[in-house]
Amino acid sequence: MLDQKVYLDDIYASKKCDGSPFKAVVMMSKEARFINNQAYQGFIQLEEKPTTIAMNKFKQDKLSVVVNEEK
């Protein structure tokens, strides 16, 4: 089990969120919502809370953000 906290140092070191705490929170919350929806629909069985899974994925650098720039 990984440490269940995301420190500012983790966020500042992340190139995927450009060191922005706001982007990091958005990335983790969207992932947690996705995981929760998958569990609700019966596709996966959870052994940890969705937020814990999302934080661990962020710390392992497995999350990214996609920006749609429409003109």
OpenMM code with the backbone's topology and positions (N, CA, C; nanometers):
from openmm import Vec3, app, unit

residues = "MET LEU ASP GLN LYS VAL TYR LEU ASP ASP ILE TYR ALA SER LYS LYS CYS ASP GLY SER PRO PHE LYS ALA VAL VAL MET MET SER LYS GLU ALA ARG PHE ILE ASN ASN GLN ALA TYR GLN GLY PHE ILE GLN LEU GLU GLU LYS PRO THR THR ILE ALA MET ASN LYS PHE LYS GLN ASP LYS LEU SER VAL VAL VAL ASN GLU GLU LYS".split()
positions = [
    Vec3(0.0845, -0.1176, 0.0000),
    Vec3(0.0000, 0.0000, 0.0000),
    Vec3(0.0890, 0.1239, 0.0000),
    Vec3(0.0560, 0.2186, -0.0841),
    Vec3(0.1313, 0.3431, -0.0922),
    Vec3(0.0831, 0.4411, 0.0143),
    Vec3(0.1637, 0.5418, 0.0351),
    Vec3(0.1244, 0.6500, 0.1247),
    Vec3(-0.0015, 0.7147, 0.0679),
    Vec3(-0.1032, 0.7331, 0.1501),
    Vec3(-0.2325, 0.7811, 0.1011),
    Vec3(-0.2447, 0.9322, 0.1026),
    Vec3(-0.1342, 1.0015, 0.0884),
    Vec3(-0.1366, 1.1473, 0.0823),
    Vec3(-0.0635, 1.1925, -0.0421),
    Vec3(-0.1122, 1.2998, -0.0996),
    Vec3(-0.0431, 1.3640, -0.2104),
    Vec3(0.0088, 1.4957, -0.1565),
    Vec3(0.1392, 1.5081, -0.1562),
    Vec3(0.2030, 1.6290, -0.1037),
    Vec3(0.2251, 1.7302, -0.2157),
    Vec3(0.2422, 1.8553, -0.1780),
    Vec3(0.2688, 1.9586, -0.2775),
    Vec3(0.3942, 1.9275, -0.3575),
    Vec3(0.4920, 1.8655, -0.2951),
    Vec3(0.6133, 1.8278, -0.3668),
    Vec3(0.5814, 1.7302, -0.4808),
    Vec3(0.4855, 1.6405, -0.4578),
    Vec3(0.4438, 1.5469, -0.5629),
    Vec3(0.3804, 1.6225, -0.6797),
    Vec3(0.2995, 1.7211, -0.6465),
    Vec3(0.2313, 1.7992, -0.7499),
    Vec3(0.3307, 1.8858, -0.8259),
    Vec3(0.4192, 1.9544, -0.7540),
    Vec3(0.5171, 2.0406, -0.8197),
    Vec3(0.6125, 1.9610, -0.9078),
    Vec3(0.6382, 1.8363, -0.8735),
    Vec3(0.7293, 1.7529, -0.9513),
    Vec3(0.6621, 1.6921, -1.0747),
    Vec3(0.5302, 1.6953, -1.0788),
    Vec3(0.4571, 1.6340, -1.1897),
    Vec3(0.4601, 1.7245, -1.3125),
    Vec3(0.5119, 1.6714, -1.4223),
    Vec3(0.5139, 1.7469, -1.5471),
    Vec3(0.3781, 1.7418, -1.6168),
    Vec3(0.2987, 1.6397, -1.5877),
    Vec3(0.1700, 1.6238, -1.6552),
    Vec3(0.0674, 1.7280, -1.6113),
    Vec3(0.0795, 1.7782, -1.4895),
    Vec3(-0.0136, 1.8827, -1.4448),
    Vec3(0.0559, 2.0184, -1.4387),
    Vec3(0.1771, 2.0258, -1.4917),
    Vec3(0.2555, 2.1497, -1.4958),
    Vec3(0.2775, 2.2100, -1.3575),
    Vec3(0.2773, 2.1276, -1.2551),
    Vec3(0.3002, 2.1755, -1.1194),
    Vec3(0.1841, 2.2543, -1.0612),
    Vec3(0.0679, 2.2456, -1.1253),
    Vec3(-0.0494, 2.3206, -1.0808),
    Vec3(-0.1355, 2.2363, -0.9865),
    Vec3(-0.1539, 2.2819, -0.8632),
    Vec3(-0.2413, 2.2078, -0.7708),
    Vec3(-0.3840, 2.1961, -0.8241),
    Vec3(-0.4330, 2.2995, -0.8918),
    Vec3(-0.5681, 2.2945, -0.9465),
    Vec3(-0.5807, 2.1828, -1.0491),
    Vec3(-0.4857, 2.1761, -1.1439),
    Vec3(-0.4901, 2.0708, -1.2455),
    Vec3(-0.4778, 1.9327, -1.1818),
    Vec3(-0.3957, 1.9211, -1.0798),
    Vec3(-0.3775, 1.7922, -1.0127),
    Vec3(-0.5082, 1.7464, -0.9491),
    Vec3(-0.5780, 1.8368, -0.8836),
    Vec3(-0.7054, 1.8018, -0.8199),
    Vec3(-0.8088, 1.7639, -0.9252),
    Vec3(-0.8120, 1.8373, -1.0359),
    Vec3(-0.9064, 1.8056, -1.1429),
    Vec3(-0.8759, 1.6681, -1.2009),
    Vec3(-0.7479, 1.6381, -1.2242),
    Vec3(-0.7089, 1.5078, -1.2787),
    Vec3(-0.7523, 1.3947, -1.1865),
    Vec3(-0.7235, 1.4098, -1.0569),
    Vec3(-0.7570, 1.3037, -0.9618),
    Vec3(-0.9083, 1.2895, -0.9439),
    Vec3(-0.9812, 1.4014, -0.9422),
    Vec3(-1.1260, 1.3920, -0.9215),
    Vec3(-1.1958, 1.3294, -1.0416),
    Vec3(-1.1501, 1.3613, -1.1627),
    Vec3(-1.2101, 1.2992, -1.2811),
    Vec3(-1.1826, 1.1499, -1.2846),
    Vec3(-1.0623, 1.1116, -1.2469),
    Vec3(-1.0293, 0.9687, -1.2432),
    Vec3(-1.1126, 0.8974, -1.1364),
    Vec3(-1.1284, 0.9596, -1.0199),
    Vec3(-1.2078, 0.8987, -0.9132),
    Vec3(-1.3537, 0.8827, -0.9561),
    Vec3(-1.4082, 0.9829, -1.0260),
    Vec3(-1.5456, 0.9721, -1.0766),
    Vec3(-1.5581, 0.8591, -1.1781),
    Vec3(-1.4592, 0.8483, -1.2668),
    Vec3(-1.4610, 0.7412, -1.3667),
    Vec3(-1.4575, 0.6043, -1.2990),
    Vec3(-1.3696, 0.5879, -1.2013),
    Vec3(-1.3582, 0.4604, -1.1293),
    Vec3(-1.4889, 0.4292, -1.0564),
    Vec3(-1.5467, 0.5299, -0.9939),
    Vec3(-1.6718, 0.5110, -0.9214),
    Vec3(-1.7843, 0.4705, -1.0167),
    Vec3(-1.7908, 0.5319, -1.1340),
    Vec3(-1.8925, 0.4948, -1.2327),
    Vec3(-1.8731, 0.3522, -1.2816),
    Vec3(-1.7476, 0.3124, -1.3038),
    Vec3(-1.7202, 0.1758, -1.3477),
    Vec3(-1.7637, 0.0745, -1.2416),
    Vec3(-1.7403, 0.1066, -1.1164),
    Vec3(-1.7809, 0.0177, -1.0076),
    Vec3(-1.9335, 0.0130, -0.9951),
    Vec3(-1.9980, 0.1280, -1.0092),
    Vec3(-2.1437, 0.1349, -0.9987),
    Vec3(-2.2102, 0.0526, -1.1091),
    Vec3(-2.1514, 0.0547, -1.2295),
    Vec3(-2.2075, -0.0189, -1.3420),
    Vec3(-2.1709, -0.1664, -1.3388),
    Vec3(-2.0877, -0.2067, -1.2442),
    Vec3(-2.0561, -0.3470, -1.2267),
    Vec3(-1.9383, -0.3981, -1.3072),
    Vec3(-1.8614, -0.3083, -1.3678),
    Vec3(-1.7476, -0.3513, -1.4487),
    Vec3(-1.6265, -0.3889, -1.3648),
    Vec3(-1.6128, -0.3262, -1.2480),
    Vec3(-1.4983, -0.3548, -1.1609),
    Vec3(-1.5464, -0.3707, -1.0175),
    Vec3(-1.4697, -0.4416, -0.9387),
    Vec3(-1.4953, -0.4589, -0.7957),
    Vec3(-1.3882, -0.3809, -0.7200),
    Vec3(-1.4293, -0.2896, -0.6343),
    Vec3(-1.3346, -0.2038, -0.5629),
    Vec3(-1.2908, -0.2662, -0.4315),
    Vec3(-1.1622, -0.2571, -0.4058),
    Vec3(-1.1080, -0.2967, -0.2763),
    Vec3(-1.0582, -0.1751, -0.1989),
    Vec3(-1.0477, -0.0617, -0.2684),
    Vec3(-1.0107, 0.0651, -0.2063),
    Vec3(-1.1090, 0.1709, -0.2536),
    Vec3(-1.1075, 0.2853, -0.1861),
    Vec3(-1.1939, 0.3947, -0.2272),
    Vec3(-1.1448, 0.4516, -0.3601),
    Vec3(-1.2369, 0.5012, -0.4441),
    Vec3(-1.1963, 0.5582, -0.5727),
    Vec3(-1.0960, 0.6727, -0.5591),
    Vec3(-1.1109, 0.7545, -0.4562),
    Vec3(-1.0171, 0.8660, -0.4388),
    Vec3(-0.8768, 0.8163, -0.4068),
    Vec3(-0.8672, 0.7099, -0.3294),
    Vec3(-0.7366, 0.6530, -0.2964),
    Vec3(-0.6705, 0.5964, -0.4216),
    Vec3(-0.7481, 0.5294, -0.5035),
    Vec3(-0.6947, 0.4738, -0.6279),
    Vec3(-0.6464, 0.5864, -0.7195),
    Vec3(-0.7261, 0.6925, -0.7309),
    Vec3(-0.6888, 0.8053, -0.8168),
    Vec3(-0.5627, 0.8749, -0.7654),
    Vec3(-0.5507, 0.8923, -0.6349),
    Vec3(-0.4302, 0.9553, -0.5793),
    Vec3(-0.3076, 0.8688, -0.6052),
    Vec3(-0.3208, 0.7383, -0.5896),
    Vec3(-0.2082, 0.6488, -0.6153),
    Vec3(-0.1676, 0.6524, -0.7622),
    Vec3(-0.2646, 0.6577, -0.8519),
    Vec3(-0.2337, 0.6667, -0.9943),
    Vec3(-0.1614, 0.7977, -1.0254),
    Vec3(-0.2035, 0.9057, -0.9609),
    Vec3(-0.1370, 1.0348, -0.9822),
    Vec3(0.0079, 1.0272, -0.9360),
    Vec3(0.0288, 0.9715, -0.8189),
    Vec3(0.1642, 0.9629, -0.7648),
    Vec3(0.2531, 0.8713, -0.8468),
    Vec3(0.1944, 0.7715, -0.9143),
    Vec3(0.2701, 0.6808, -0.9997),
    Vec3(0.2835, 0.7360, -1.1420),
    Vec3(0.2351, 0.8583, -1.1639),
    Vec3(0.2437, 0.9273, -1.2935),
    Vec3(0.1673, 0.8527, -1.4033),
    Vec3(0.0511, 0.7981, -1.3673),
    Vec3(-0.0313, 0.7244, -1.4635),
    Vec3(-0.1529, 0.8046, -1.5107),
    Vec3(-0.1660, 0.9293, -1.4665),
    Vec3(-0.2767, 1.0135, -1.5097),
    Vec3(-0.2240, 1.1243, -1.5990),
    Vec3(-0.3074, 1.1664, -1.6916),
    Vec3(-0.2719, 1.2810, -1.7748),
    Vec3(-0.3978, 1.3619, -1.8006),
    Vec3(-0.3776, 1.4818, -1.8464),
    Vec3(-0.4905, 1.5706, -1.8744),
    Vec3(-0.4917, 1.5999, -2.0242),
    Vec3(-0.6114, 1.5993, -2.0824),
    Vec3(-0.6280, 1.6304, -2.2240),
    Vec3(-0.7000, 1.7642, -2.2328),
    Vec3(-0.6389, 1.8568, -2.3047),
    Vec3(-0.6964, 1.9905, -2.3172),
    Vec3(-0.7487, 2.0070, -2.4584),
    Vec3(-0.8760, 2.0399, -2.4693),
    Vec3(-0.9376, 2.0689, -2.5981),
    Vec3(-0.9344, 2.2182, -2.6190),
    Vec3(-0.8619, 2.2599, -2.7193),
    Vec3(-0.8555, 2.4021, -2.7496),
    Vec3(-0.9346, 2.4272, -2.8768),
    Vec3(-1.0575, 2.4711, -2.8591),
    Vec3(-1.1436, 2.5017, -2.9748),
    Vec3(-1.1341, 2.6491, -3.0035),
    Vec3(-1.1325, 2.6801, -3.1330),
    Vec3(-1.1226, 2.8210, -3.1735),
    Vec3(-1.2461, 2.8640, -3.2448),
] * unit.nanometer
topology = app.Topology()
chain = topology.addChain("A")
for resn in residues:
    res = topology.addResidue(resn, chain)
    for name in ("N", "CA", "C"):
        topology.addAtom(name, app.Element.getBySymbol(name[0]), res)
